[in-house]
């Protein structure tokens, strides 16, 4: 069957088509492409039609490399399609490979939400088709990327259960901490665009305490504000004694909610505001019609020696179940250029870390 590729310029039409496909992701939404277009990328959206119906979608970000006549392409958390249909996947990959060559790109990167069998919760609708997809990609000349932009693995929570069952699925210590925060009169309220500066201050404090690098406030004002304004992101703030002591930002698209950003003050952490925040975020996601809560990020192994262990233990306490993902794969459209890029990029990222700068690619 012939696959027709159509470039889309209608925001509402794009999001409607995307949400009709399996497992649509917020990073494939129109708004995410527009946001990234303000920060060094350009976005083009392609729908793939067969027999008069849309069968796949790819929001493709493009970034020109400084002082060079070449680009890199990235399809964040996409393309969206039924990955169990290998023939369809092959046709869409063919079009992405052609696009990379026509755009004089060194490579195109994809990282669809596909998980490995036996390493994904049974309740998740995301396909446990990782081994088969990896074989398909390898056979076409794609390679597992040394540069994983998003977290490869995550922890997922089934929101189709009742609140009582969700509480029961938490670790006992987590339930205790939720109730402790309530007993100490920690309250949770919705945030808005007016709270963005406050949230950024909390986020900066968190980054300094936990040792990770963040971007300037302008980046997050776009990242958070755009989605808050259109209703696909929701800020929750925890207050104790009249002071905001913690917050989070929840993204929602289709039937999935993502916990991407969290922040807390150094003071009053003993009141466990983050536990109550997460419980209210779970309740909010269910009220929005979401059936899956993606806790956004887990290491390769659940090991206490991992630097992420403290965060992972917190997410596991909420009842999150590990899902091991396919990760990012690259198609080298320019093989020599790709090899040079792959050799230089680790040194560049190391230089950025030494300067305490986040990656911009």
C-alpha positions as CSV (number, residue, x, y, z in Angstrom):
1,X,0.0,0.0,0.0
2,X,1.3,3.4,-0.9
3,X,2.1,5.8,2.0
4,X,1.3,9.5,1.2
5,X,3.3,12.0,3.1
6,X,1.6,15.4,3.8
7,X,3.2,18.4,5.5
8,X,0.7,20.0,7.9
9,X,0.5,23.7,8.8
10,X,-2.8,23.7,10.8
11,X,-2.1,23.4,14.6
12,X,-5.6,22.1,15.5
13,X,-5.6,19.6,12.7
14,X,-2.2,18.3,13.6
15,X,-3.0,17.7,17.3
16,X,-6.3,16.0,16.4
17,X,-4.6,13.7,13.9
18,X,-1.8,13.0,16.4
19,X,-4.2,12.1,19.2
20,X,-6.0,9.6,17.0
21,X,-2.8,7.6,16.7
22,X,-1.4,5.1,19.2
23,X,0.3,6.7,22.3
24,X,0.6,10.3,21.2
25,X,3.3,12.2,23.1
26,X,3.4,15.8,24.3
27,X,6.8,16.2,22.6
28,X,5.2,15.5,19.3
29,X,2.5,18.2,19.8
30,X,2.2,21.3,17.8
31,X,3.0,23.5,20.8
32,X,6.2,21.7,21.6
33,X,7.5,22.2,18.0
34,X,6.6,25.9,18.3
35,X,8.4,26.2,21.7
36,X,11.5,24.6,20.3
37,X,11.3,26.9,17.2
38,X,12.0,29.8,19.6
39,X,15.2,28.1,20.8
40,X,17.4,27.2,17.9
41,X,15.3,24.6,16.1
42,X,12.7,24.7,13.3
43,X,9.8,22.3,13.2
44,X,8.0,20.6,10.3
45,X,5.1,18.2,10.8
46,X,4.3,15.3,8.5
47,X,1.2,13.1,8.4
48,X,1.4,9.7,6.6
49,X,-1.9,8.6,5.0
50,X,-2.9,5.2,3.5
51,X,-6.3,4.6,2.0
52,X,-7.5,8.0,3.0
53,X,-6.7,7.7,6.7
54,X,-3.8,8.9,8.8
55,X,-1.6,6.1,9.9
56,X,1.5,7.9,11.3
57,X,2.8,11.3,12.3
58,X,6.2,12.8,12.7
59,X,7.0,16.3,14.1
60,X,10.6,16.8,12.9
61,X,12.9,19.3,14.5
62,X,15.8,20.6,12.5
63,X,18.9,22.4,13.8
64,X,21.6,23.9,11.6
65,X,25.1,23.3,12.9
66,X,27.0,26.6,13.4
67,X,29.2,27.7,10.5
68,X,28.5,24.4,8.6
69,X,26.1,23.8,5.6
70,X,24.6,20.8,7.4
71,X,21.8,20.1,9.9
72,X,20.7,17.5,12.4
73,X,17.1,16.2,12.5
74,X,15.2,15.0,15.6
75,X,11.8,13.4,16.0
76,X,11.3,13.7,19.8
77,X,9.3,10.7,21.2
78,X,8.2,9.8,17.7
79,X,7.2,9.1,15.1
80,X,3.7,8.1,16.3
81,X,2.4,4.9,14.6
82,X,1.6,1.3,15.4
83,X,5.1,-0.1,15.8
84,X,3.8,-3.6,15.8
85,X,3.1,-3.1,12.1
86,X,6.6,-3.6,10.7
87,X,5.6,-2.9,7.1
88,X,4.1,0.5,8.1
89,X,7.1,1.3,10.3
90,X,9.4,0.5,7.4
91,X,7.6,2.9,5.0
92,X,7.6,5.7,7.5
93,X,11.3,5.2,8.2
94,X,12.0,5.3,4.4
95,X,10.4,8.7,4.3
96,X,12.4,10.0,7.3
97,X,15.6,8.7,5.7
98,X,14.7,10.5,2.4
99,X,14.0,13.7,4.3
100,X,17.4,13.6,6.1
101,X,19.2,13.3,2.7
102,X,17.1,16.0,1.1
103,X,17.8,18.4,4.0
104,X,21.5,17.7,3.9
105,X,21.3,16.4,7.5
106,X,24.1,14.5,9.1
107,X,21.5,12.2,10.7
108,X,17.9,11.9,11.8
109,X,17.3,10.8,15.4
110,X,14.1,9.1,16.7
111,X,13.2,7.9,20.2
112,X,9.6,6.5,20.0
113,X,7.8,5.2,23.1
114,X,8.4,1.5,22.5
115,X,9.4,-0.8,25.3
116,X,11.0,-4.2,25.6
117,X,8.8,-7.3,26.3
118,X,9.0,-8.3,29.9
119,X,10.2,-4.9,30.9
120,X,7.0,-2.9,30.6
121,X,4.0,-2.9,32.9
122,X,1.1,-5.0,31.6
123,X,-1.3,-2.1,32.0
124,X,0.5,0.2,29.6
125,X,-0.8,0.6,26.0
126,X,2.7,1.4,24.8
127,X,4.0,-1.5,22.6
128,X,6.3,-4.1,24.2
129,X,8.0,-4.5,20.8
130,X,11.5,-3.2,21.5
131,X,13.4,-6.2,20.2
132,X,11.6,-6.4,16.9
133,X,11.8,-2.7,16.4
134,X,15.6,-2.7,17.2
135,X,16.1,-5.4,14.6
136,X,14.1,-3.5,12.0
137,X,16.2,-0.3,12.6
138,X,19.5,-2.2,12.6
139,X,18.6,-3.9,9.3
140,X,18.0,-0.5,7.7
141,X,21.3,1.0,8.8
142,X,20.1,2.8,11.9
143,X,22.3,2.7,15.1
144,X,21.6,2.9,18.8
145,X,22.6,6.5,19.6
146,X,25.4,7.5,21.9
147,X,23.4,10.7,22.5
148,X,20.2,9.9,24.4
149,X,18.3,13.2,24.6
150,X,15.4,11.9,26.6
151,X,15.4,9.3,29.4
152,X,15.4,5.9,27.8
153,X,13.6,4.3,30.7
154,X,10.8,5.5,32.9
155,X,8.4,4.6,35.7
156,X,4.7,4.3,34.9
157,X,1.6,4.5,37.1
158,X,-1.8,3.0,36.1
159,X,-4.5,5.7,36.7
160,X,-7.5,3.5,35.8
161,X,-7.6,2.4,39.4
162,X,-9.6,4.1,42.1
163,X,-8.0,6.5,44.5
164,X,-8.3,3.9,47.2
165,X,-6.4,1.4,45.1
166,X,-3.8,3.9,44.1
167,X,-3.1,4.7,47.7
168,X,-2.9,1.0,48.6
169,X,-0.4,0.4,45.8
170,X,2.0,3.0,47.3
171,X,4.8,1.9,49.6
172,X,3.7,2.2,53.3
173,X,6.3,4.9,54.0
174,X,4.9,7.0,51.0
175,X,1.3,6.8,52.3
176,X,2.6,7.8,55.7
177,X,4.4,10.8,54.3
178,X,1.3,11.9,52.4
179,X,-0.7,11.8,55.6
180,X,2.1,13.5,57.5
181,X,2.0,16.5,55.2
182,X,-1.8,16.7,55.6
183,X,-1.5,16.5,59.4
184,X,1.0,19.4,59.3
185,X,-1.5,21.4,57.3
186,X,0.5,21.5,54.1
187,X,-1.8,22.7,51.4
188,X,-1.7,22.4,47.6
189,X,-3.0,25.0,45.2
190,X,-2.9,25.5,41.4
191,X,-0.2,27.7,40.1
192,X,-0.4,30.0,37.1
193,X,1.7,32.2,34.8
194,X,2.0,34.7,37.7
195,X,3.9,32.0,39.7
196,X,6.6,31.2,37.0
197,X,9.2,33.4,38.6
198,X,8.6,31.8,42.0
199,X,8.7,28.3,40.5
200,X,12.0,29.1,38.7
201,X,13.5,30.2,42.0
202,X,12.5,26.9,43.6
203,X,13.8,25.1,40.6
204,X,17.2,26.9,40.8
205,X,17.4,26.0,44.5
206,X,16.7,22.4,43.7
207,X,19.3,22.3,41.0
208,X,22.0,23.8,43.3
209,X,21.1,21.3,46.0
210,X,21.0,18.2,43.8
211,X,23.8,19.2,41.4
212,X,22.1,19.4,38.0
213,X,22.4,22.1,35.4
214,X,19.4,24.2,34.3
215,X,18.8,26.7,31.5
216,X,18.1,30.4,31.8
217,X,14.7,31.6,33.0
218,X,13.7,32.7,29.5
219,X,13.8,29.1,28.3
220,X,11.5,27.9,31.0
221,X,9.2,30.8,30.7
222,X,8.5,29.5,27.2
223,X,8.6,25.8,28.2
224,X,6.2,26.3,31.1
225,X,4.2,29.4,30.2
226,X,3.2,28.3,26.7
227,X,1.7,25.1,27.9
228,X,0.1,26.6,31.0
229,X,-1.6,29.2,28.8
230,X,-3.1,26.6,26.5
231,X,-4.1,24.2,29.3
232,X,-1.8,21.3,28.5
233,X,0.4,21.9,31.5
234,X,-0.7,22.4,35.1
235,X,1.3,23.8,38.0
236,X,0.8,22.7,41.6
237,X,2.3,24.5,44.5
238,X,2.6,23.2,48.1
239,X,2.4,25.8,50.9
240,X,3.3,25.5,54.6
241,X,2.9,28.3,57.0
242,X,2.0,30.7,54.2
243,X,5.1,30.0,52.3
244,X,5.5,28.0,49.0
245,X,7.9,25.2,49.8
246,X,7.5,22.9,46.7
247,X,6.0,22.7,43.3
248,X,5.6,20.6,40.2
249,X,4.5,21.0,36.6
250,X,2.4,18.3,35.0
251,X,1.9,18.0,31.3
252,X,-1.1,16.3,29.8
253,X,-1.8,15.2,26.2
254,X,-4.4,12.7,25.2
255,X,-4.7,10.1,28.0
256,X,-1.2,10.5,29.4
257,X,0.1,12.8,32.0
258,X,3.9,13.4,32.5
259,X,5.7,14.6,35.7
260,X,8.6,16.5,34.1
261,X,9.5,19.3,36.4
262,X,9.7,19.3,40.2
263,X,11.1,21.8,42.7
264,X,11.4,22.3,46.4
265,X,12.9,24.7,48.9
266,X,15.6,23.7,51.4
267,X,13.3,24.7,54.3
268,X,10.5,22.6,55.7
269,X,11.3,19.5,53.8
270,X,10.6,17.5,56.9
271,X,6.9,18.3,56.3
272,X,7.0,16.0,53.2
273,X,5.3,18.5,50.8
274,X,6.5,16.6,47.7
275,X,4.6,13.5,48.7
276,X,1.3,15.4,49.0
277,X,2.1,17.2,45.8
278,X,2.4,14.0,43.9
279,X,-0.8,12.6,45.4
280,X,-2.6,15.8,44.2
281,X,-1.0,15.5,40.8
282,X,-2.3,11.9,40.5
283,X,-5.8,13.1,41.4
284,X,-5.5,16.0,39.0
285,X,-4.4,13.7,36.1
286,X,-7.3,11.4,36.7
287,X,-9.7,14.3,36.7
288,X,-8.3,15.3,33.3
289,X,-9.2,11.9,31.9
290,X,-5.6,10.5,31.9
291,X,-5.2,6.8,32.3
292,X,-1.4,6.7,32.5
293,X,1.0,8.7,34.6
294,X,4.6,8.8,33.3
295,X,7.0,9.7,36.1
296,X,9.6,10.7,33.5
297,X,13.0,9.1,34.0
298,X,14.7,6.0,35.4
299,X,18.3,4.7,35.1
300,X,19.4,1.6,33.3
301,X,19.3,-0.5,36.5
302,X,17.4,0.0,39.8
303,X,20.6,0.1,41.9
304,X,21.1,2.0,45.1
305,X,24.6,3.0,43.9
306,X,23.0,4.9,40.9
307,X,23.1,8.8,41.3
308,X,19.4,8.8,40.5
309,X,18.5,6.3,43.2
310,X,17.0,8.9,45.6
311,X,14.6,10.2,42.9
312,X,13.8,6.6,41.7
313,X,13.1,5.4,45.2
314,X,10.6,8.3,45.6
315,X,8.9,7.3,42.3
316,X,8.8,3.6,43.2
317,X,7.2,4.6,46.5
318,X,4.3,6.1,44.5
319,X,3.7,2.7,42.9
320,X,5.5,3.4,39.7
321,X,6.6,0.4,37.6
322,X,9.7,0.3,35.5
323,X,9.5,0.4,31.7
324,X,12.7,-0.2,29.8
325,X,12.6,1.7,26.5
326,X,14.0,1.4,23.0
327,X,15.9,4.6,23.4
328,X,17.2,6.9,20.7
329,X,18.4,5.7,17.3
330,X,20.2,7.6,14.6
331,X,20.1,7.2,10.8
332,X,23.4,8.5,9.4
333,X,22.5,10.2,6.2
334,X,26.0,11.5,5.9
335,X,28.2,8.7,7.3
336,X,31.5,10.5,7.3
337,X,30.0,13.6,8.8
338,X,28.1,11.5,11.3
339,X,31.3,9.8,12.5
340,X,33.0,13.1,12.9
341,X,30.0,14.5,14.8
342,X,29.8,11.4,17.1
343,X,33.5,11.7,17.9
344,X,33.3,15.4,18.7
345,X,30.0,15.6,20.5
346,X,31.1,13.8,23.8
347,X,34.0,16.3,24.1
348,X,31.7,19.2,23.4
349,X,29.2,18.0,26.0
350,X,32.0,17.5,28.5
351,X,33.1,21.1,27.9
352,X,29.6,22.3,28.5
353,X,29.4,20.4,31.8
354,X,32.7,22.0,32.9
355,X,31.2,25.4,32.2
356,X,28.0,24.3,34.0
357,X,25.9,24.7,30.8
358,X,23.1,22.4,29.8
359,X,23.1,20.6,26.4
360,X,21.3,22.7,23.7
361,X,20.9,20.0,21.1
